[in-house]
Amino acid sequence: MDVALVTGSSTGIGESTALHLARNNFHVFATMRNPDAGTALLEAAKSEGLRLEVLALDVNDADSCSNCVGEIVNRAGQIDILVNNAGIGSGGPLEEASMEHIREVFETNVFGAVRMMQLVLPGMRERRQGTIVNVTSVAGRVANPNMSTYSGSKFALDVMTESLAAEVVRFGIRVALIEPGVIQTPIFSKGSNPPNPESPYSEFVERAGHWFGVRLEKPTYPQEVAELIEHAIVTDEPKLRYLVGPDAFSMVQARSEFTDEEWLDTGREMSLEEYVQLLSDRGISSYLDE
Ligand SMILES: NC(=O)c1ccc[n+]([C@@H]2O[C@H](COP(=O)([O-])OP(=O)(O)OC[C@H]3O[C@@H](n4cnc5c(N)ncnc54)[C@H](OP(=O)(O)O)[C@@H]3O)[C@@H](O)[C@H]2O)c1
């Protein structure tokens, strides 16, 4: 039974992925900052007779990372699959983001994932076998206003993952990127500071609110992401990148149809209605209207 470590399993995509992998014959270590949050997962696993254990892991803390990996190797012998899912959201204009906040987001979304990869790679390389799945975002493919911090962190992890994938393919290690659009999870109720209505950038906050609101009316659920993560692990035809959700596909498609200058032009002053119309005129309304 392959051993899978999933980070950020307390809620959302990580919780669904931990359970889905356990239901599909993986021995799962569902890790989270506060293991008390794993009670429901443990109960589900127990009632279904699954091999799922909950362990403490804060990816921002190097000791926590090495202790967690050491504990799993002690209990299960090795780590075959790492799912780097832990992440935090962020919204707001770059000018108004504190350096402390930007560092915090990069600490979790980038350095946390890198820390975990560095801990599992030696064993995978020696065994010439293993899979690393990094959950980034469509925001790591397309940079929208109001998302510079989050997008910056996801672009960073995206390109580091692509680079790593080519470095380790010779060692038989599979590396994949999961790039979801808007997924209905608690991420939207955590973290970010309330928007400042006096901000000269408030139009972007309004657009972002509209965009997430429309998508969350017909959401993609974490289970769909979990199933794709499992597919990325087990498929005989592995790919580097997997988009998830209709908005993720149309956003990437849309961006490829704009020149850089046309894309920047969407940032000029205009009402929300004009903005939606502009995208519609370009034939890319689907991701707002679907
Ligand atoms: N939801 C979306 O629309 C969406 C779209 C694209 C990509 N994503 C990405 O998908 C991943 C999962 O997000 P989600 O939507 O499922 O949100 P979520 O429900 O908030 O889950 C995020 C998980 O990461 C954990 N986490 C945060 N900081 C951590 C740290 N320092 N160490 C360990 N765990 C930490 C959280 O733990 P706590 O419970 O302790 O906070 C939680 O378990 C993230 O990387 C996110 O960026 C989400």
PDBQT file of the ligand as one rigid body, heavy atoms in Angstrom, charges set to zero:
ROOT
HETATM    1  N1  LIG A 301     -10.433  27.157  -2.932  1.00  0.00    +0.000 N 
HETATM    2  C1  LIG A 301     -10.002  27.647  -4.072  1.00  0.00    +0.000 C 
HETATM    3  O1  LIG A 301     -10.747  28.320  -4.807  1.00  0.00    +0.000 OA
HETATM    4  C2  LIG A 301      -8.596  27.350  -4.531  1.00  0.00    +0.000 A 
HETATM    5  C3  LIG A 301      -8.288  27.628  -5.865  1.00  0.00    +0.000 A 
HETATM    6  C4  LIG A 301      -7.004  27.376  -6.322  1.00  0.00    +0.000 A 
HETATM    7  C5  LIG A 301      -6.063  26.860  -5.468  1.00  0.00    +0.000 A 
HETATM    8  N2  LIG A 301      -6.385  26.611  -4.167  1.00  0.00    +0.000 N 
HETATM    9  C6  LIG A 301      -5.326  26.071  -3.304  1.00  0.00    +0.000 C 
HETATM   10  O2  LIG A 301      -5.756  24.835  -2.781  1.00  0.00    +0.000 OA
HETATM   11  C7  LIG A 301      -5.065  24.594  -1.554  1.00  0.00    +0.000 C 
HETATM   12  C8  LIG A 301      -6.092  24.194  -0.497  1.00  0.00    +0.000 C 
HETATM   13  O3  LIG A 301      -6.934  25.297  -0.272  1.00  0.00    +0.000 OA
HETATM   14  P1  LIG A 301      -8.475  25.156   0.106  1.00  0.00    +0.000 P 
HETATM   15  O4  LIG A 301      -9.226  25.929  -0.879  1.00  0.00    +0.000 OA
HETATM   16  O5  LIG A 301      -8.819  23.750   0.371  1.00  0.00    +0.000 OA
HETATM   17  O6  LIG A 301      -8.500  26.025   1.444  1.00  0.00    +0.000 OA
HETATM   18  P2  LIG A 301      -8.651  25.648   2.979  1.00  0.00    +0.000 P 
HETATM   19  O7  LIG A 301      -9.886  24.854   3.201  1.00  0.00    +0.000 OA
HETATM   20  O8  LIG A 301      -8.465  26.914   3.704  1.00  0.00    +0.000 OA
HETATM   21  O9  LIG A 301      -7.420  24.692   3.220  1.00  0.00    +0.000 OA
HETATM   22  C9  LIG A 301      -6.112  25.151   3.361  1.00  0.00    +0.000 C 
HETATM   23  C10 LIG A 301      -5.380  24.184   4.251  1.00  0.00    +0.000 C 
HETATM   24  O10 LIG A 301      -4.022  24.633   4.371  1.00  0.00    +0.000 OA
HETATM   25  C11 LIG A 301      -3.727  24.632   5.766  1.00  0.00    +0.000 C 
HETATM   26  N3  LIG A 301      -2.624  25.503   6.125  1.00  0.00    +0.000 N 
HETATM   27  C12 LIG A 301      -2.539  26.846   6.057  1.00  0.00    +0.000 A 
HETATM   28  N4  LIG A 301      -1.353  27.252   6.521  1.00  0.00    +0.000 NA
HETATM   29  C13 LIG A 301      -0.667  26.131   6.883  1.00  0.00    +0.000 A 
HETATM   30  C14 LIG A 301       0.607  25.881   7.444  1.00  0.00    +0.000 A 
HETATM   31  N5  LIG A 301       1.449  26.873   7.756  1.00  0.00    +0.000 N 
HETATM   32  N6  LIG A 301       0.967  24.594   7.677  1.00  0.00    +0.000 NA
HETATM   33  C15 LIG A 301       0.123  23.578   7.385  1.00  0.00    +0.000 A 
HETATM   34  N7  LIG A 301      -1.096  23.757   6.891  1.00  0.00    +0.000 NA
HETATM   35  C16 LIG A 301      -1.489  25.016   6.641  1.00  0.00    +0.000 A 
HETATM   36  C17 LIG A 301      -5.029  25.012   6.440  1.00  0.00    +0.000 C 
HETATM   37  O11 LIG A 301      -4.956  24.720   7.804  1.00  0.00    +0.000 OA
HETATM   38  P3  LIG A 301      -5.777  25.501   8.937  1.00  0.00    +0.000 P 
HETATM   39  O12 LIG A 301      -7.086  24.800   9.030  1.00  0.00    +0.000 OA
HETATM   40  O13 LIG A 301      -4.925  25.328  10.137  1.00  0.00    +0.000 OA
HETATM   41  O14 LIG A 301      -5.907  26.924   8.480  1.00  0.00    +0.000 OA
HETATM   42  C18 LIG A 301      -5.968  24.117   5.656  1.00  0.00    +0.000 C 
HETATM   43  O15 LIG A 301      -5.886  22.802   6.116  1.00  0.00    +0.000 OA
HETATM   44  C19 LIG A 301      -4.308  25.874  -1.226  1.00  0.00    +0.000 C 
HETATM   45  O16 LIG A 301      -2.958  25.721  -1.605  1.00  0.00    +0.000 OA
HETATM   46  C20 LIG A 301      -4.992  26.910  -2.095  1.00  0.00    +0.000 C 
HETATM   47  O17 LIG A 301      -4.155  27.981  -2.407  1.00  0.00    +0.000 OA
HETATM   48  C21 LIG A 301      -7.626  26.838  -3.679  1.00  0.00    +0.000 A 
ENDROOT
TORSDOF 0
